[in-house]
Amino acid sequence: MARRSYRLRDGEAVRKGIMRIARGRIDHAVDELQGRSGSSSEEAVHEARKDMKKLRALVRLMRDEIGDDVYRRENAYFRDAGRELSGLRDADVMLATLEELGRGYPEEVGDEVSGPLRQALEAHKIRTSAGARGQASEQVVEMLTTARKRVGRWPLQHDGFEAVGRGLERVYRRGRRALRAARTEPTTENLHEWRKRVKDLWYHLTILRDTWRPVMDALGDEAHRASELMGQEHDLAVLLEWAEQRAPDSAAAIAGPVTRRRAELRAEAFALGARLYADKPGAFKRRLERWWDAAAESAERAATGG
């Protein structure tokens, strides 16, 4: 639905658009969790978790506008809602990650190696999801219903680039720092932190898509690709860590392929990141502000017939 689109529409007042985007993500998550979307239960959880991430990216973008107190409250609230669903998703992700690893390294991760680990993961999925999926979904729906009522009270004041500029600059700066840390010391923690920041960048570029669609779409696609690569990298790290704790023989068998694949994914993502974060934060903000102003001027000329 257009009213749920995760972007500010051409010529839309920022205050109105931000509230519409927030309510749209909440409504979409509720529809998923209440079975009104046609998704499977696993897909519904996945979609709702994505909505929580998009909502957190939105409040990060608007932090200076809504203030630190509201930001911290809403960010923690949507984080906690996502965590309620995370355990239901972990086993699904690990099973899919193992299957993908087997396709990439069939000689090293054949059925003899992957079979016992797959059985352990499937048993884990049954244990963690039995009776929990519906309960968690109900709890999150209740949380989101409460959060939706607060959106109209967010203290949004400005309708121009001023409303989003400082948030863009801050998040871009954090992304540059996180990329530098991940390249210097590629620990699982540093890599995951950069993954979160580049995903924020992708979401913010999506929100601002109408400032210059061809360029913003291209930038957004690159940020999306980098976040997807780092997501796969993180999923492999989680799979190996889980196997080391619960299926050490299987962990030893997949450790080599996992290590090599993670290195490949990092190299590709870092190459994208070097281009995405080539600007200094202030220059990045000014560039997007010029595009914003040009789009606003064009919309005004179109509206007045000039």
C-alpha positions in Angstrom: 0.0 0.0 0.0 1.2 3.5 -0.8 0.4 4.8 2.7 2.9 2.2 4.1 5.7 3.0 1.7 9.0 3.3 3.5 10.0 6.7 1.9 9.1 10.3 2.1 7.0 11.1 -0.9 7.9 13.9 -3.3 6.7 17.1 -1.8 5.5 15.5 1.4 6.0 17.4 4.7 8.6 15.6 6.8 6.5 15.6 10.0 3.5 14.0 8.2 5.7 11.6 6.3 7.7 10.3 9.2 4.6 9.6 11.2 3.0 7.8 8.2 6.2 5.7 7.7 6.3 4.7 11.4 2.6 3.8 11.5 3.0 1.9 8.2 5.8 -0.3 9.5 3.9 -1.0 12.7 0.7 -1.9 10.8 2.6 -4.1 8.5 4.3 -6.0 11.3 1.0 -6.4 13.1 -0.7 -7.8 9.9 2.2 -10.2 9.5 2.0 -11.5 13.1 -1.7 -11.8 13.1 -1.8 -13.8 9.9 -3.4 -11.3 7.6 -0.6 -11.2 5.0 -0.6 -14.7 3.6 2.9 -15.3 4.8 3.9 -18.5 6.5 4.6 -18.3 10.3 8.3 -18.3 9.6 8.0 -15.6 6.9 5.8 -13.5 9.1 8.4 -13.4 11.9 11.1 -12.5 9.4 9.0 -9.7 8.0 8.1 -8.3 11.4 11.7 -8.4 12.5 12.6 -6.4 9.4 10.0 -3.9 10.4 11.5 -3.5 13.8 14.9 -2.7 12.2 13.3 -0.2 9.9 11.6 1.5 12.8 14.9 1.7 14.7 16.6 3.2 11.7 13.8 5.7 11.4 14.2 7.0 15.0 17.9 7.1 14.5 17.4 9.4 11.5 15.1 11.6 13.5 17.0 11.6 16.8 17.8 15.3 16.8 14.2 16.1 16.0 12.5 14.0 18.6 15.1 14.4 21.3 17.3 12.0 23.1 14.7 10.9 25.7 12.1 9.9 23.0 14.8 8.4 20.9 16.1 6.2 23.6 12.6 5.1 24.7 11.5 4.2 21.2 14.8 2.6 20.1 14.8 0.4 23.1 11.1 -0.5 22.7 11.5 -1.6 19.1 14.7 -3.4 20.0 12.9 -5.4 22.7 10.0 -6.2 20.3 12.5 -7.6 17.8 14.2 -9.6 20.5 11.0 -11.3 21.4 10.9 -12.7 17.9 14.7 -13.3 17.4 14.8 -16.8 19.0 12.0 -17.9 16.7 14.1 -16.9 13.7 17.6 -18.1 14.7 17.0 -21.8 13.9 15.5 -21.0 10.5 18.4 -18.8 9.6 21.0 -21.4 10.7 19.3 -24.2 8.7 19.3 -22.0 5.6 22.9 -21.0 6.2 24.0 -24.6 6.5 22.1 -25.5 3.2 23.8 -22.6 1.4 27.2 -23.6 2.7 26.6 -27.1 1.4 25.8 -25.8 -2.0 29.0 -23.7 -2.1 31.3 -26.5 -0.8 29.6 -29.8 -1.7 32.7 -31.9 -1.3 33.5 -30.6 2.2 30.0 -30.1 3.5 28.2 -33.1 2.0 25.4 -35.0 3.7 27.8 -37.0 5.8 29.0 -33.7 7.4 25.8 -31.6 7.3 23.3 -34.3 8.2 24.1 -34.6 11.9 24.3 -30.8 12.3 21.0 -30.4 10.4 19.3 -32.9 12.7 20.6 -31.0 15.7 19.4 -27.7 14.3 15.9 -29.1 13.5 15.6 -30.5 17.0 16.7 -27.0 18.3 14.0 -25.4 16.1 11.3 -27.7 17.6 12.4 -27.0 21.1 12.5 -23.2 20.7 9.4 -22.8 18.6 7.0 -25.2 20.3 4.2 -23.1 21.7 6.4 -20.0 21.6 5.7 -18.5 18.2 2.1 -17.6 18.9 2.9 -16.3 22.4 5.7 -14.1 21.2 3.7 -12.8 18.3 0.8 -11.9 20.6 3.2 -10.0 23.0 4.8 -8.1 20.1 1.4 -7.1 18.7 0.5 -5.7 22.0 3.7 -3.8 22.3 3.3 -2.4 18.8 -0.3 -1.4 19.4 0.9 0.7 22.3 3.8 2.2 20.3 1.5 3.2 17.5 -0.4 5.4 19.9 2.8 7.3 20.8 3.8 8.2 17.2 1.4 11.1 17.0 3.1 12.6 20.1 6.6 12.5 18.7 7.9 16.1 19.0 8.5 16.6 15.3 8.9 20.3 14.5 10.6 20.9 11.1 9.4 20.0 7.6 12.6 20.6 5.6 16.0 19.0 5.3 16.8 20.4 8.8 14.7 17.6 10.2 16.9 14.8 8.9 20.2 16.4 8.1 22.0 15.9 11.5 20.7 12.4 11.8 22.0 11.5 8.3 25.4 13.0 9.2 25.6 11.2 12.5 24.7 7.8 11.2 27.0 8.1 8.2 29.9 9.0 10.5 29.2 6.0 12.7 29.2 3.8 9.6 32.6 5.1 8.5 34.0 4.5 11.9 32.5 1.0 12.1 33.9 0.1 8.7 37.3 1.3 9.7 37.2 -0.8 12.9 35.9 -3.8 11.1 38.7 -3.6 8.5 41.4 -3.0 11.1 40.2 -5.7 13.5 37.6 -8.0 11.9 36.1 -9.5 15.1 32.6 -10.8 15.0 31.5 -7.9 17.1 33.1 -5.2 14.9 31.8 -6.9 11.7 28.3 -7.1 13.1 28.4 -3.4 14.2 29.3 -2.3 10.7 26.6 -4.5 9.3 24.0 -2.7 11.4 25.3 0.7 10.4 25.4 0.0 6.7 21.9 -1.3 7.0 20.9 2.0 8.6 22.5 3.8 5.6 20.4 1.7 3.2 17.2 2.4 5.1 17.9 6.1 5.2 18.7 6.3 1.4 15.4 4.5 0.9 13.5 7.0 3.0 15.0 9.9 1.0 14.6 8.1 -2.4 12.5 10.8 -4.0 15.3 13.5 -3.7 16.8 11.9 -6.8 15.5 8.5 -7.6 18.1 7.1 -10.1 21.0 8.1 -8.0 19.5 7.2 -4.6 18.3 3.9 -6.0 21.9 3.1 -7.1 23.4 4.1 -3.8 20.7 2.3 -1.9 21.3 -0.9 -4.0 25.0 -0.8 -3.1 24.3 -0.3 0.6 21.7 -3.1 0.5 24.2 -5.4 -1.2 26.9 -4.6 1.4 24.4 -5.2 4.3 23.3 -8.5 2.7 26.9 -9.7 2.3 27.6 -8.9 5.9 24.4 -10.5 7.0 25.5 -13.7 5.3 28.9 -13.3 7.0 27.3 -12.9 10.4 25.0 -15.9 9.8 28.0 -18.1 9.2 29.7 -16.9 12.4 26.5 -17.7 14.4 26.2 -21.1 12.8 29.8 -22.0 13.6 29.5 -20.7 17.2 26.3 -22.7 17.8 27.9 -25.9 16.4 31.0 -25.4 18.5 28.8 -25.4 21.6 26.4 -28.2 20.7 27.9 -30.3 17.9 31.7 -29.9 18.1 32.4 -32.7 15.6 30.3 -31.0 13.0 31.9 -27.6 13.9 35.3 -29.0 13.2 34.2 -30.3 9.8 32.7 -27.0 8.6 35.2 -24.6 10.2 37.4 -24.4 7.1 34.6 -23.7 4.6 33.0 -21.2 6.9 36.3 -19.3 7.4 37.0 -19.1 3.7 33.5 -18.0 2.8 33.4 -15.4 5.5 36.6 -13.9 4.2 35.2 -13.8 0.6 32.0 -12.1 1.8 34.0 -9.5 3.9 36.3 -8.7 0.9 33.3 -7.9 -1.3 31.5 -6.0 1.3 34.5 -3.9 2.3 35.1 -2.9 -1.4 31.5 -1.7 -1.5 31.9 0.1 1.8 35.0 2.0 0.6 32.9 3.6 -2.1 29.8 4.1 0.0 31.8 5.9 2.8 34.2 7.8 0.5 32.8 11.1 1.6 33.5 12.8 4.8 30.2 13.0 6.9 29.7 16.7 6.4 30.3 16.4 2.7 27.8 13.6 2.5 25.2 15.6 4.3 25.7 18.7 2.1 25.5 16.6 -1.1 22.1 15.1 0.0 20.9 18.5 1.0 21.6 19.9 -2.5 19.6 17.1 -4.0 16.8 17.7 -1.5 16.7 21.4 -2.3 16.7 20.7 -6.1 13.9 18.2 -5.7 11.9 20.7 -3.6 12.4 23.4 -6.2 11.4 21.1 -9.0 8.2 20.1 -7.2 7.3 23.7 -6.5 7.8 24.7 -10.1 5.6 21.8 -11.2 2.9 22.8 -8.7 2.8 26.4 -9.8 3.2 25.6 -13.5 6.5 27.5 -13.6 
